[in-house]
């Protein structure tokens, strides 16, 4: 009986929605960045799957349906970009320079850190595209001989870390420029970080959306040519 319930697409969908709702509730109650809804939902879902020994394939029956909405959800960012098109046009050069420097720095830091730790080339290829969206990251990883599962994990950790730490780092280092905030978040932590940028303000959200796009293109080109 339970196996039939777990195999139903409604199980994956329901557990995802409930887990995220709990995360949002805890985040609002505690007002702590570390009670991030995404992080809480990951912990809840993984704990349930592990505790009840539910195969990942059963969860994915519904989880994959939710994944279908990722692309449309990302496309909605275009609305924010359109509303702030004048701001983006006026700051196009800083956006290009910022994403170029940020993307290059990310690749170099990952590459030399892995070399310092004597990690295999396969692991390096898997970790290099950690700061861009999952579809692009997987394309870069597989093209260079990386392991897709490691790449996905690295992308998730990077995005959630950016989502949690961005507000704290902005306050800590007094980064008051909305332009700087948006470019930095989008370049370093892709769409998951951009969701936090949108919470900070529409300007930050628009600039972060553009930055994650530019960062994705730059990372793909640099990773495949030089690494």
Helices and strands as residue ranges (DSSP letters): H 2-7, H 9-30, H 37-51, H 56-75, H 77-83, H 85-90, H 92-116, H 121-128, H 134-143, H 148-172, H 178-200, H 202-226
